[in-house]
Amino acid sequence: MVTRAGIVVTGTEVLTGRVTDRNGPWLAEQLRQAGVDVSAVLVVGDRPDDMRGALSYFASAGVDLVVTSGGLGPTADDLTAAVVGEVQGRPLDVDPELEQRVGAVVEKLMSRRGWRADPEATAAGVRKQAQVPAGATVLEPVGTAPGLVVPPADGRGGPVVVVLPGPPSELQGMWPAALDAAPVRAALAGAAELRQETVRLWGTLEAQLAATLREHDDELAGLEITTCLREGELEIVTRYAPGAQPAYDRLAAVLAEEYAATLFSTGPTLDDLVADALRSQGLTIATAESCTGGLLVARLIERAGSSAWVLGGITSYANSAKEHLVGVPAGMLAEFGAVSPQVALALAEGARERFGADVGVGITGIAGPGGGSPDKPVGTVHLCAVGPSGQQARSVRLPGSRTAVRERSVVLALHMLRQLLLGGPPA
């Protein structure tokens, strides 16, 4: 029998999109690594009835474990502990020793940051965070909020509920202790290995892949195959139990044979491939970006240690910046215009020269919504990557909003770098 879990992400700020949920995906992957199949991730606002509804849904779905995030702060809208205690049949009470520990953490935090607050209000908030459902296991705070492991009361069925704080750093820091809690170990005792593999194609349509999978459907029993098309990249993620390994091996062989011209990765992301290629080949890179405004160099420096290969980037938005900062000739700008293949090449070469880099990338275009012309409509983008072994150049017209054009340009630039450094499917 498969061990299953549900995730409840709380917070009206997450529900309304003011804050992007980072906890749900992270928890889902951690549970997958623990051999647990996640049935759903529910996002609810700071409303007790909605939290009760989410917990009731997972109880009726027969999951073994529920993990919640958020709602453990000192304010009135932080109600997760109280609602979970109610649903699990375990009334809340203040844990005096926990109250002292949380109070010490809060006092130290306020002192370090120079904050001042009303002592009575602070004490009330600490007391609220020290309320623990009867019989629950306390997970020591990573920030100011303790976590909880709350099994159902004797005589009640249902899953164990793990209550974690909302800030991702606190939640992730508390996760090992949550997994080690006795009720969680018991709930996950039957968990088995759940393998996951990823294949990435560049320039293949989902409909084309779907036809291939239908042709081989009888050979792929036991595989859960999901696909996602993003910015021209088709990601194929397959999950399966160890017994289905032969079926996955067959799928991998089919994809390698049918899509040899577009398969560029059997695991690493595009960003990982480019970073690893620069690092392993001992190459450095610099960028000169116009319409993307530094988005490419921001992607390149996301990985720790990237200072070993990323020398820098120039946002050369105005023509004067292209001319004076990157060295694009004024005559070239006058003759061909800022949005042209010639300027993209000059930007790439200029970035390479200015920083003394092995590889240079130039991007120039019209992201819109205005600024286009019949000859150069909105979405026109010219890109060039120059390196020791040659160059890659592309001129495209990208659809979508200003944000979409800029983000798609960066993805295309990364694929050009991938091809320049590693070969594989053309960008």
C-alpha positions as CSV (number, residue, x, y, z in Angstrom):
1,M,0.0,0.0,0.0
2,V,1.4,3.4,-1.0
3,T,2.0,5.9,1.9
4,R,0.3,9.2,1.1
5,A,0.4,12.7,2.4
6,G,-1.4,16.0,2.0
7,I,0.0,19.5,2.3
8,V,-1.9,22.6,3.6
9,V,-0.3,26.0,2.9
10,T,-1.9,28.7,5.0
11,G,-1.9,32.5,4.5
12,T,-4.1,34.9,2.8
13,E,-1.0,36.5,1.3
14,V,-0.2,33.2,-0.4
15,L,-3.8,32.6,-1.5
16,T,-4.1,36.0,-3.1
17,G,-0.7,35.8,-4.8
18,R,1.1,38.5,-2.9
19,V,3.6,35.9,-1.8
20,T,4.7,33.0,-3.9
21,D,4.3,29.6,-2.3
22,R,7.8,28.1,-1.8
23,N,6.8,25.6,0.9
24,G,4.4,23.4,-0.9
25,P,6.8,22.4,-3.7
26,W,9.7,22.0,-1.3
27,L,7.7,19.8,1.0
28,A,6.3,17.7,-1.8
29,E,9.8,16.9,-3.0
30,Q,11.1,16.1,0.5
31,L,8.1,13.7,1.0
32,R,8.8,12.1,-2.4
33,Q,12.4,11.5,-1.3
34,A,11.0,9.8,1.8
35,G,8.9,7.5,-0.3
36,V,5.6,9.3,0.3
37,D,3.2,10.1,-2.5
38,V,1.6,13.6,-2.1
39,S,-2.1,13.6,-3.1
40,A,-2.6,17.3,-3.1
41,V,-1.3,20.7,-2.0
42,L,-4.1,23.0,-0.8
43,V,-3.6,26.7,-0.2
44,V,-6.1,28.3,2.2
45,G,-6.5,31.8,3.7
46,D,-6.2,32.7,7.3
47,R,-9.7,31.5,8.0
48,P,-10.5,28.7,10.6
49,D,-13.3,27.2,8.5
50,D,-11.1,26.8,5.5
51,M,-8.3,25.2,7.5
52,R,-10.9,22.8,9.0
53,G,-12.2,22.0,5.5
54,A,-8.7,21.3,4.2
55,L,-7.9,18.9,7.1
56,S,-11.3,17.2,6.8
57,Y,-10.6,16.7,3.1
58,F,-7.3,14.9,3.7
59,A,-8.8,12.8,6.5
60,S,-11.6,11.7,4.1
61,A,-9.0,11.0,1.4
62,G,-7.3,8.5,3.7
63,V,-3.8,10.1,3.8
64,D,-1.3,9.0,6.4
65,L,0.2,12.4,7.1
66,V,-0.7,16.0,6.7
67,V,1.9,18.8,6.8
68,T,0.8,22.4,7.3
69,S,2.9,25.5,6.8
70,G,2.2,29.0,8.3
71,G,-0.2,30.4,10.9
72,L,2.1,30.0,13.9
73,G,2.9,33.6,14.6
74,P,1.8,35.8,17.6
75,T,-1.0,37.7,15.8
76,A,-4.8,37.0,15.8
77,D,-4.8,35.6,12.3
78,D,-2.3,32.9,13.2
79,L,-4.7,30.1,14.1
80,T,-3.2,26.9,12.8
81,A,-2.2,25.4,16.1
82,A,-5.7,26.0,17.6
83,V,-7.5,24.6,14.6
84,V,-5.3,21.5,14.3
85,G,-5.7,20.8,18.0
86,E,-9.5,21.1,17.7
87,V,-9.7,18.8,14.6
88,Q,-7.4,16.2,16.3
89,G,-9.4,16.3,19.5
90,R,-6.5,17.7,21.6
91,P,-7.3,20.9,23.5
92,L,-4.6,23.6,23.8
93,D,-2.8,24.6,26.9
94,V,0.2,26.8,27.6
95,D,3.5,24.9,28.0
96,P,5.4,27.0,30.6
97,E,8.8,25.8,29.7
98,L,8.2,26.4,26.0
99,E,6.9,29.8,26.9
100,Q,10.2,30.6,28.6
101,R,12.2,29.3,25.6
102,V,10.2,31.3,23.1
103,G,10.4,34.4,25.3
104,A,14.1,34.1,25.4
105,V,14.3,33.8,21.6
106,V,12.0,36.8,21.1
107,E,14.0,38.9,23.6
108,K,17.3,38.1,21.9
109,L,15.8,38.9,18.5
110,M,14.5,42.3,19.6
111,S,17.7,43.2,21.3
112,R,19.8,42.3,18.3
113,R,17.6,44.4,16.0
114,G,17.1,47.3,18.3
115,W,13.3,46.8,18.4
116,R,11.1,48.1,21.1
117,A,7.6,46.8,21.9
118,D,5.0,47.0,24.7
119,P,6.0,44.3,27.2
120,E,2.4,43.1,27.8
121,A,1.8,42.7,24.1
122,T,5.1,40.9,23.6
123,A,4.3,38.5,26.5
124,A,0.8,37.9,25.1
125,G,2.3,36.9,21.7
126,V,4.9,34.6,23.3
127,R,2.2,33.0,25.4
128,K,0.1,32.4,22.3
129,Q,3.0,30.7,20.5
130,A,3.6,28.5,23.5
131,Q,0.1,27.0,23.3
132,V,0.4,23.2,22.6
133,P,-2.3,20.7,21.9
134,A,-2.4,18.0,24.6
135,G,-0.1,15.1,23.8
136,A,1.5,16.8,20.9
137,T,5.3,16.7,20.2
138,V,6.9,20.2,20.2
139,L,9.5,20.9,17.5
140,E,12.0,23.5,18.8
141,P,11.9,26.9,17.1
142,V,14.2,27.7,14.3
143,G,12.9,31.3,14.4
144,T,10.4,32.3,17.1
145,A,7.6,29.8,16.3
146,P,7.8,26.2,17.5
147,G,6.4,23.5,15.3
148,L,4.1,20.7,16.4
149,V,3.4,17.0,15.6
150,V,-0.2,16.3,16.5
151,P,-1.6,12.7,16.3
152,P,-5.3,12.2,16.5
153,A,-6.6,11.7,20.0
154,D,-7.2,8.1,21.2
155,G,-10.3,6.7,19.6
156,R,-10.2,9.1,16.6
157,G,-9.0,8.0,13.2
158,G,-7.2,10.2,10.8
159,P,-3.7,11.3,9.8
160,V,-0.9,12.7,12.0
161,V,-0.6,16.4,11.4
162,V,2.8,18.1,11.3
163,V,2.5,21.9,11.9
164,L,5.4,23.9,10.6
165,P,6.1,27.7,10.4
166,G,5.6,29.7,7.2
167,P,9.0,31.3,6.6
168,P,10.8,28.8,4.3
169,S,14.1,29.0,6.2
170,E,12.4,28.1,9.4
171,L,10.3,25.3,7.9
172,Q,13.3,23.7,6.2
173,G,15.4,24.0,9.3
174,M,12.7,22.2,11.3
175,W,12.0,19.5,8.8
176,P,14.6,16.9,10.0
177,A,13.2,17.1,13.5
178,A,9.7,16.6,12.1
179,L,10.7,13.5,10.3
180,D,12.4,12.2,13.4
181,A,9.4,12.6,15.6
182,A,7.9,9.2,16.8
183,P,4.4,9.8,15.4
184,V,5.8,10.7,12.0
185,R,8.1,7.7,11.9
186,A,5.1,5.5,12.7
187,A,3.0,7.1,10.0
188,L,5.7,6.7,7.4
189,A,6.8,3.2,8.5
190,G,5.4,1.6,5.3
191,A,6.8,4.2,2.9
192,A,8.8,2.6,0.0
193,E,11.2,4.1,-2.5
194,L,9.5,6.4,-5.0
195,R,11.9,7.1,-7.9
196,Q,11.7,10.2,-10.1
197,E,13.5,10.9,-13.4
198,T,13.5,14.0,-15.7
199,V,14.1,14.3,-19.4
200,R,14.1,17.6,-21.1
201,L,13.5,18.3,-24.8
202,W,13.9,21.6,-26.7
203,G,11.5,22.4,-29.5
204,T,9.2,19.3,-29.2
205,L,5.4,19.8,-29.0
206,E,3.4,18.1,-26.3
207,A,1.1,16.7,-28.9
208,Q,4.0,15.0,-30.7
209,L,5.2,13.4,-27.4
210,A,1.6,12.3,-26.5
211,A,1.4,10.4,-29.8
212,T,4.7,8.7,-29.1
213,L,3.5,7.7,-25.6
214,R,0.3,6.3,-26.9
215,E,2.2,4.1,-29.3
216,H,4.2,2.6,-26.5
217,D,1.5,2.6,-23.8
218,D,1.4,-1.1,-23.2
219,E,5.2,-1.0,-22.5
220,L,5.0,1.7,-19.8
221,A,2.8,0.1,-17.1
222,G,3.6,1.4,-13.6
223,L,4.9,4.8,-14.7
224,E,3.3,8.1,-13.8
225,I,4.4,10.4,-16.6
226,T,3.7,14.1,-16.5
227,T,4.8,16.8,-19.0
228,C,5.1,20.5,-18.9
229,L,5.9,22.9,-21.8
230,R,7.6,26.1,-20.7
231,E,9.2,28.6,-23.0
232,G,9.9,26.0,-25.7
233,E,11.3,23.4,-23.2
234,L,9.3,20.2,-22.8
235,E,10.0,18.7,-19.3
236,I,9.0,15.0,-18.9
237,V,8.9,13.9,-15.2
238,T,8.3,10.2,-14.5
239,R,7.7,8.7,-11.0
240,Y,7.6,5.0,-10.4
241,A,8.2,2.3,-7.8
242,P,11.5,0.3,-8.1
243,G,9.6,-2.7,-9.6
244,A,8.7,-0.5,-12.7
245,Q,12.4,0.2,-13.5
246,P,12.3,-1.9,-16.7
247,A,9.3,0.1,-17.9
248,Y,11.2,3.3,-17.2
249,D,14.3,2.0,-19.0
250,R,12.1,1.3,-22.0
251,L,10.7,4.8,-21.9
252,A,14.1,6.3,-21.7
253,A,15.2,4.3,-24.7
254,V,12.1,5.4,-26.7
255,L,12.7,9.1,-25.9
256,A,16.4,8.8,-26.8
257,E,15.6,7.2,-30.1
258,E,12.5,9.2,-31.1
259,Y,13.8,12.6,-30.0
260,A,17.6,12.4,-30.5
261,A,17.4,15.7,-32.3
262,T,15.7,17.6,-29.4
263,L,16.8,15.8,-26.2
264,F,19.3,18.0,-24.3
265,S,19.1,16.7,-20.7
266,T,18.3,13.6,-18.7
267,G,18.3,15.3,-15.4
268,P,20.1,18.7,-15.0
269,T,18.3,21.9,-15.7
270,L,19.3,24.2,-18.5
271,D,20.9,26.6,-16.0
272,D,22.9,23.7,-14.4
273,L,24.1,22.5,-17.8
274,V,25.4,26.0,-18.7
275,A,27.0,26.6,-15.3
276,D,28.7,23.2,-15.2
277,A,30.0,23.6,-18.7
278,L,31.6,27.0,-17.9
279,R,33.1,25.6,-14.7
280,S,34.4,22.3,-16.1
281,Q,35.8,24.0,-19.2
282,G,37.4,26.8,-17.2
283,L,35.7,29.5,-19.1
284,T,34.4,32.9,-18.0
285,I,31.4,34.8,-19.3
286,A,30.1,38.4,-19.5
287,T,26.9,39.9,-20.9
288,A,25.6,43.1,-22.4
289,E,21.9,43.3,-22.3
290,S,19.4,45.8,-23.6
291,C,15.8,44.7,-23.6
292,T,16.4,42.0,-20.9
293,G,17.9,44.5,-18.5
294,G,20.2,42.2,-16.6
295,L,17.9,39.2,-16.4
296,L,20.4,36.9,-18.1
297,V,23.3,37.7,-15.8
298,A,20.9,37.4,-12.8
299,R,20.2,33.8,-13.9
300,L,23.9,33.1,-14.4
301,I,24.8,34.2,-10.9
302,E,22.0,32.4,-9.0
303,R,24.3,29.4,-8.3
304,A,26.7,29.5,-5.4
305,G,30.3,29.8,-6.7
306,S,29.3,31.5,-9.9
307,S,31.9,34.2,-9.3
308,A,34.4,31.7,-10.6
309,W,32.9,32.0,-14.1
310,V,30.6,35.0,-14.3
311,L,32.7,38.2,-14.5
312,G,29.8,40.6,-14.8
313,G,27.1,42.2,-17.0
314,I,26.2,45.6,-18.5
315,T,22.7,46.8,-18.9
316,S,23.1,48.9,-22.0
317,Y,19.6,50.1,-22.5
318,A,20.2,53.5,-24.1
319,N,22.2,53.9,-27.3
320,S,24.6,56.0,-25.4
321,A,25.3,53.2,-23.0
322,K,25.7,50.7,-25.9
323,E,28.2,53.1,-27.4
324,H,30.2,54.3,-24.4
325,L,30.0,51.3,-22.0
326,V,30.1,48.4,-24.5
327,G,31.9,50.0,-27.5
328,V,29.1,49.6,-30.1
329,P,30.2,51.9,-33.0
330,A,27.9,55.0,-33.3
331,G,27.9,54.4,-37.1
332,M,26.5,50.9,-36.6
333,L,23.7,52.2,-34.4
334,A,22.9,54.9,-37.0
335,E,23.0,52.5,-40.0
336,F,21.3,49.4,-38.6
337,G,19.5,50.6,-35.5
338,A,19.9,49.4,-31.9
339,V,17.7,46.4,-32.5
340,S,19.7,44.5,-35.2
341,P,21.8,41.4,-35.6
342,Q,24.9,43.6,-36.0
343,V,24.4,45.3,-32.7
344,A,23.7,42.0,-30.9
345,L,27.1,40.8,-32.2
346,A,28.8,44.0,-31.2
347,L,27.3,43.8,-27.7
348,A,28.5,40.2,-27.3
349,E,32.0,41.1,-28.5
350,G,32.0,44.3,-26.5
351,A,31.1,42.5,-23.2
352,R,33.7,39.9,-23.9
353,E,36.4,42.6,-24.5
354,R,35.4,44.9,-21.6
355,F,35.5,42.2,-19.0
356,G,38.2,40.1,-20.5
357,A,35.9,37.1,-20.6
358,D,36.1,34.0,-22.7
359,V,32.4,34.1,-23.7
360,G,30.2,37.1,-24.4
361,V,26.5,37.4,-24.8
362,G,24.6,40.3,-26.4
363,I,20.8,40.7,-26.4
364,T,18.8,43.6,-28.0
365,G,15.1,43.8,-28.8
366,I,11.7,45.4,-28.5
367,A,9.8,44.0,-25.5
368,G,6.8,46.3,-26.0
369,P,4.0,47.0,-25.6
370,G,5.0,50.0,-27.6
371,G,8.1,50.9,-29.7
372,G,7.5,48.5,-32.6
373,S,7.4,49.3,-36.3
374,P,6.4,47.4,-39.5
375,D,10.0,46.5,-40.0
376,K,10.7,45.7,-36.4
377,P,7.5,44.7,-34.6
378,V,7.1,44.2,-30.9
379,G,8.7,40.9,-29.9
380,T,11.7,41.3,-32.3
381,V,14.8,40.2,-30.5
382,H,18.4,39.6,-31.7
383,L,20.8,37.5,-29.7
384,C,24.4,36.5,-30.1
385,A,26.8,34.4,-28.0
386,V,30.5,34.5,-28.9
387,G,33.1,32.1,-27.5
388,P,36.5,30.6,-28.2
389,S,35.0,27.9,-30.4
390,G,32.7,30.2,-32.5
391,Q,29.5,32.0,-32.1
392,Q,25.7,31.4,-32.0
393,A,23.3,34.0,-33.3
394,R,19.5,34.1,-33.4
395,S,16.9,36.6,-34.6
396,V,13.4,35.9,-33.5
397,R,9.9,37.4,-33.0
398,L,8.6,36.3,-29.6
399,P,4.9,36.5,-28.7
400,G,3.4,37.6,-25.4
401,S,3.6,40.4,-22.9
402,R,6.7,42.6,-22.2
403,T,7.5,40.2,-19.3
404,A,7.1,37.1,-21.5
405,V,9.3,38.5,-24.3
406,R,12.1,39.4,-21.8
407,E,11.9,36.0,-20.0
408,R,11.8,34.0,-23.3
409,S,14.8,35.9,-24.6
410,V,16.8,34.8,-21.6
411,V,15.8,31.2,-22.0
412,L,16.8,31.3,-25.7
413,A,20.1,32.9,-24.7
414,L,20.8,30.1,-22.2
415,H,20.1,27.5,-24.9
416,M,22.4,29.3,-27.3
417,L,25.1,29.1,-24.6
418,R,24.3,25.4,-24.0
419,Q,24.7,24.7,-27.7
420,L,27.9,26.8,-28.0
421,L,29.5,25.0,-25.0
422,L,28.1,21.5,-25.2
423,G,26.5,21.0,-28.6
424,G,23.2,19.2,-28.8
425,P,19.8,20.4,-30.2
426,P,20.1,23.9,-31.9
427,A,18.7,26.8,-30.0
